[in-house]
């Protein structure tokens, strides 16, 4: 069902548009469907992966692995879902349309070659710095919060940065060529490698042993190499592969660099915030926040990103070329209509998803993660952090669309300025709020607040720049969605009270049965109230399912 939300935006345009544009929208609809389905499978595998790793224990040693993995993973999020890919897509598409695929292939080889050299240099420099830390840092500092172990594990996984970022460029090129399956499937391969490694570590009881942690890190490297080999094979199959080149630096490559560099901060604000939270939590894990805080944070982070990735990332990835095309054609009405519909649908899914996950945080956390050495107190703490994240769910959905609306018009400075200020605000809130009763929940609340401010600011800027963007329709939809979501939460809370007591006395079976009943009940109530309130998004959904054009926005 999640994939359908991508359908609506891509096919729901005015009946009077040209046949070719309608064909393109259906093409992107198919792309959104493929991305959404495979992204959902990837996120499910990701939950299984986190459950397998969490079963090894919510300890400082496992926190060391999570921090180490987060460093190359930060680059994966920035490049795979962010800056270089976002800058590369419009330039690569424009080159292919105007100068042909031979020229586009040369641009791909040039960008990939330059990126490989840059990232290779970063990896080498990073390894040397980490080696220097191990050799010259005081032993007391290395022993504190297992920092020495964190540095060692980081040295092992750091080369993953190179393979995953090259995979991102190849995947973006395949998307522009109309192939969406493998780029969306590649993350599943990483999850499968880590699941297998975690099962081996658990079987041989190596969870607190350096050998077990080293095995987890090696599995990350093996997955990265496998992913890269797969994308190279597909690039050859689609006649996009060429030897990497460094000189001459092509004009389109310079354009990609000029667009990508300012994008790193705005597209990476949530990723950077999560990265900082993880490091800060690890530093405080021996005192204020508890030994298992990094694992609690990671599990909460994984769960709140599950619905966000399926709608926010998959839909934005599929629709970004369409936004770029509207911008290239100076079609302001097309941009307005596409962004308006995307925002309304993001609210239609983001608000109830966040509200339901907030209410069902404890049984969800227990069912997925409470096993092995991850105990009930761990599940309760992780659920608290998850609830704080859920307060900003609507904003996480909207931000991916709004950022790409700016990038489609090749405006990177505006998001840069806004995001720099919000990143500083996020860090300041986390540093201060962790010492309040919020404790670990401060990380989720700070992220929710900054994401909400970001959405409001970006929307205001687009309103001033474009004129009308249908705010009346958005606000009208928002009121109806809030009413339906409140009714949904009431139904879920009432049902949950009858089926399950406190988490420390409830079994995983009870938690599972509670979710099995509460989730369908909540969906039915939400859709029924939304229908009674005549939410236009339901009509658009029906039109998309029956292959009819959506009604024009009034």
Secondary structure as UniProt FT lines:
FT   TURN            2..3
FT   HELIX           4..11
FT   TURN            15..16
FT   HELIX           19..54
FT   TURN            55..56
FT   HELIX           60..75
FT   HELIX           76..80
FT   TURN            81..82
FT   HELIX           83..99
FT   HELIX           101..136
FT   HELIX           139..143
FT   HELIX           144..146
FT   HELIX           147..157
FT   TURN            158..159
FT   HELIX           160..176
FT   TURN            177..178
FT   HELIX           181..203
FT   TURN            204..205
FT   TURN            207..208
FT   HELIX           210..237
FT   TURN            238..239
FT   HELIX           251..267
FT   HELIX           269..283
FT   TURN            284..288
FT   TURN            291..292
FT   HELIX           293..308
FT   HELIX           309..313
FT   HELIX           314..328
FT   TURN            329..330
FT   HELIX           332..359
FT   HELIX           361..369
FT   TURN            372..373
FT   HELIX           376..390
FT   TURN            391..392
FT   HELIX           393..408
FT   TURN            409..410
FT   HELIX           413..433
FT   TURN            434..435
FT   TURN            437..440
FT   HELIX           441..466
FT   HELIX           471..499
FT   HELIX           503..505
FT   HELIX           508..532
FT   TURN            533..534
FT   HELIX           536..545
FT   TURN            546..547
//
